């Protein structure tokens, strides 16, 4: 009988966890794997809607809490946070001694985890490498750095895989699996209309905008001013009877400034406006899933990656505001707008009421796969040989291939 491999999965915020859920389940269910769950970042921070209890409610045991200290709401604070995360993650890895570490995407918490794991010689798998976001969030720099540190790669689309190969990653390390969250969507694991109504007071039969706007890391000092046009546009729609659900941002530099504005907006007691720290994946996806009914008018708006990556699976119109997701692969359901109240309002009205666009959004192809990613990741992790070849990374692009480039 083959001994089980112990797989430590790191999660640092609510959005990331929702995307990881199918992978966590597949690892937990695999007979040759044993799951360890390391929780950090916003999951443990009450200011950003602590989500530790939601993880436990999903049936997972939290094996380690990775404390990350972010002393200031700035890029300096982010740098300190990465350093403290490396130290805390190192302690957890020393105690639990996993056979492999799994990290997701492009955030500073995951970057800290990858640094700790790879510098300890621990085989590390990275999910969602190779994507592109050129909007100033530092995501590309962090994501590509994580790629070069990691030993095994699971991408959400073929374009991303091609980029990893172009970065010199060896083909046997790269697996194109699709977006893991689609597994849950295909399985129908979303809140239904009655649950949405009961838990939020939202009427599923009335127009609805689900809104999340994060700070742009390189412009964190403008986070509040960049949010203002969106709030102005949303207030106009709310006055006409459109329901508005606003959720807190990630705990990036500038995030607390956004929270202050959201709380002040919610405190005004405007009709049709609901501010929540977090909806949770089940409820959030349930709201997006309302768009499957042509009679219901639902829009996902803001600058979260979920508005680009998850909405196509529901045929849900999305309005991407500002630069944060610039360059990211997107489907035909997404409208783009700058930080301008009139432009944002116009895009929201198109997404809510333009029948031609709504139909195009419902039928647009999904560039992020059709499901099954969780099982694919678990099978690859269980089957890969944990030897020096895995740890000792090669480079397919060597100097001799570049002769003549710099003449």
N, C-alpha and C positions, 0 to 999 in steps of 0.2 A: 504493500500500500504506500502510495506517494505521500510524503509529509506535506501538510498544508503550508502554503506560503502566507506570510503575514503581510498584508498590504495596508499601509497607512495612507489615508486620503485626507488632504488638507482643504478646509473651506474657511473663507474669511468674510463672506457677506451673503445676504439673503438671495440676491439674484444668482450668484454663483452656485449656491446650494441647490436652488431649484433646477439648474441645468445639470448638476451632478447626480441628482436623485436616482435616475435610472442606472447609473454606474454603481452607486452605492448598493442598490438592491441586487444588481447582477453579481457583484463581488460577494455580497453577503450570502447569496444563494448558491454560489459555485462550490462544489464539493472539495476543490483543491485550494481554496482561498479562505483566509480569515481576515475580516475587516477590522481595522482600527480607524477611528474617526477623530481627527484633530480639528478643533474648532477655535476660531480666532476672530479678530477684527470686530466688525459691527455686530456679529452674533452676541458678543459679550458687552456691548456698549449700550446702555439704556437711552442715550441721546439719539440713537439711530434705530430705535425700535428693536430692542433685544429679541433675538429669534432663537435663542438656545432652547426654549420650551417647545417650539415648533419642531425642532429636530428630534427631540425626545418623544414628542407625540407621534412622529412618523415611525417610531419603533427602533431607533438607533441609540446605542450607548455612546456617550461622549467619553472617549478614552483619555483625552488630554485637552486642556484649555491653554492655548498659546497666547500669552499676554503680550500685547503690543502697545507700547506707550507712545502716544502722539501728543507732545506737550503743547504745541501751538497749531492753530488752524492755518497752516502755511506749508510751502514746499520744504522749508527747514524742518518743520514738524514731521513731514513725510520721511525725510532722510533719517531723522532720529528714530522714527517708527520702524523703518527697515532694519536699522541696527539692533533695536531691542527685539524685533521679531526673529532675527538670526540667532540671537542668544537664547531666547525662549524655546525656539524650535530645536536647537541643538540639544538642550536639556531633555526635551521630550523624546527625541530620537535615541539618546543615550539610554534612557530609562526603558523604552518599549522595544528597541532593537528590531524594527520591521525589516522584511526582506526587500521591500520596494516602497517608494513614495510616489503618490499621484497628486498632481497639482493642476489647477485649471486657469486658463486664460492669461490675463495680462495685468493684474492688479499688484500693488506694492506688497500686500500681505503674502501673496503667492510667491512673489519674487524673493522675499526673505526666506520662505520655506525652501525654495529651490536652491538658494545659495547654501543654506545649512546642509541639506541632504547631499548635494553633489560634492561639496567639499569634504564630506565625511566618506566619500566613495560609495554612497548608497544609490543603487539603480533607481532612476527617476523617470516617470512618465509624465508627459505634458499634453494636455488636451486643449484644443483650439489654437494651436500655433499656426503661423502662416497667414492669418487674417491681416487686413490693412485698415487702419483708421488714422487719418492724417490730420485730424482736427485739433491738435494741440493738447491732447489729454496725456501725453507721454506713453500711451498704450503701446504704440508700435515699438518704441525703444525697449520697453520692459518685456513685451511679448517675444521679440526676436532674441533678446538676451537670454530669456528663459529657454528658448529653443536651442540655442547653442550650448547651454549647460545640460539640458535634459538628454536622456539616452533613448527614449522611445516616444513617438509622436502620434497623436490621434487628432486628425483634422476634421472640420465640419464640411468641407467642400473641396473639389478637385483643384480649383485655383489655388487654394491655400497649400495643398500638397505640392503643387508645382513650385510654389515659392520656396518651400523648405528644400526641395531638391536643388533649386537654383542657389540656395544658400550653402550648398555643399553637403547637406545631410545625406547619408547613405540610404538608398531606396528601401532596404530591408527594415529600416527603423520606422518608416512612415506608413501609417494606416489611415485611409480615408473612410470615416465611419458615419459622418453626418452629425447633426446637432442632437445631443442626447435628449434634450427636453421634448423632442418630437415623439419619443417613445411614449411619454405620458399622455400627450395629446392624442396620438393614435389609439391608445387604450381607453380614451374617454375619461381620464382621471381629472376632471375639472368640476367646479361647482356648477350646479344647475340653476335655472332662473329662480326657483323657489328659495333655494339656499341663499342666493345673492340678496333677494328681497328681505329675507329674515335676518341676515347678519349685518346688513348695511342700510336698509331702508331704501335702497335704490330700486326704482321701478324698471324692470328689464324691457318694458314695452315703450319707454320714452327715450329720446336721444341721450347719449352718454359719451363723455370724453374721459378717458383714463389717462392721467398726466403724471409724468415723472421727469424732472430736469435736474441733472447733475452739474457740478461745477466742471469747468475745463481747467485742468491742472496748471497749465502755463498762464492762465488768466484768472486764477483763483480770486484775486482782489476785485474782479468784476462780476463775481458770481451773482450777487444780489441785483446789480443793474441789468445783467443779462436775463434774469428771471422776470423783471418788471413788465416787459412787453407781453410776455405770455399771460401773466396774471390779468393784465388789462384786457386782452382779447377774451380770456375765459370769463371774466366778469360780464362782459357784454353778452356772451352766449347764455350765461346763467340767468341773466335778466329776462331772456326770451324763453326760458323753460328748459334749456339744455342742462342735464345733470353733469356735474363736474366732480370727479374723484381725484384728489391730489395726494401723492405719497412722498415720503421723505427721500432724499438723495442718499448716495453712498457716503461713507465717511472719508471722502477725499478732502484735500485742502480746499477751503471755501464752502464745504458742505454745511457747516453750522450756520453760516450766513444765510444760506437758502432756507434752512429750517426756521430761522427767526422770521423770515418773510412769510413762509407758509403758515406758521402759527398765527401771525398777525392777520393774515388774510382770512384764515378760518375763524378767528375770534370776532370778526365783524358780523358774524351771524347771517351771512348772505343766503338767500333761498337757493336751493339746488346745489350747494357747495359742501363737500365733505372732505376733510383733511385727515389722513391716516398715516401713522408712522410706517406701517407695512400692511399690505393686504395678505401676504402669504401667497405662495405659488398657486395653490388650489383655487383660491378666490379670484386672484388676478387672471389666471387663465380662463376661469369661468366667465368673467366679464368679456374677455376678448372673444370667447367662443359664441357669445350672443350674435356676433357678426355673421355667423353661418346662416342665420335666418334672414332672408332678404327683407322681411318686414321690420327688422330691428336695425337701429342706426347707432353704431358703436365706432369710436375712433380711439386709437392709441397715439398719444402725443407726447412730445418732449424731446429728450436727446439720449435716452437709454438704448443700449444695444438690443434690448428685448423688442423694441419697436421696429427694429430691422430684421432680427433673426427669428423671432417667435411668431410675429403676426401673420406671415405668409401661410403658416399651417392652419390658421383659422379663416383665411380669406378676409382678414380684418384690415380696413384702411388704416394707414399710419401717417402722421405728420412729424417729420424730423426737423427739429428747430436748431439753427446755429451750426457750428462747425465740428462739434465733438465727434460725430460719426462719419465725417468726411472720408470718402474713399472706401467705405465698407461695402462689401457685396450686398446687394439688395434686390428685392423683387419689384414687380410692377405695381404693388399695392402702396408704395411709399411716395409721399409728396415731400418736397424739401422747401424750407423757408428760412430767411434770415431772422435776426432778432429785431423784428419790427411788428408792432401790434396789428397794424392793418393787414400786413402780409400773412401773419399767423392766423388772424381771424378769417381771412379769405380762404386759406388752405383748409382750415377746420370746417368751414361751411361746404367747401367742395367735397371733402371726405364724408361729411354727414349727409348732404342733401343732393349731390350731383349723381343721378342714377347711373349715368354711363360710367363714371369713375368707380362707383360702388360695385357695379357688376364686373368691371375689369379687375378690381381688387379681389373679388371673390374667386375669380377663375385664373388669376396669375400663377404661373409655375412657382414652386417653392425651390429656391436654390440650395437649401440646407438639408436635403434628404427626406426620406420617407419613413424613418424609424429603424429600430433595431440596434442603435449605437451602443447601448449599455452592455448587451450581451457580447457584441464584437470586441469591446474594450476588455471585458473580463476574460474572454477566451484568449486574447492575445497576451494578456498579462500572465495568465496561467501557463501559457505554452512557451513563452520566450525563455531562452537559456540564460540563466544568471551567471555569466562568466566574465572573464577579462575582456573578451571581444565586445560585450555590451558596454562595459564601463569605459574602455579605451576607444574613444570616438575617432573615427576617420574623417577625411575630408575629400569629397569627390572632385572638387575643383582645386587643382594643384598649380604650382607656379608655372610649370612648363606649358600648361594650357593657356596661360595669359601672355605668352611671348608676343611682343609687338603692340600690346595694348597701350603702352606708355611712351611711345616714341614721340 
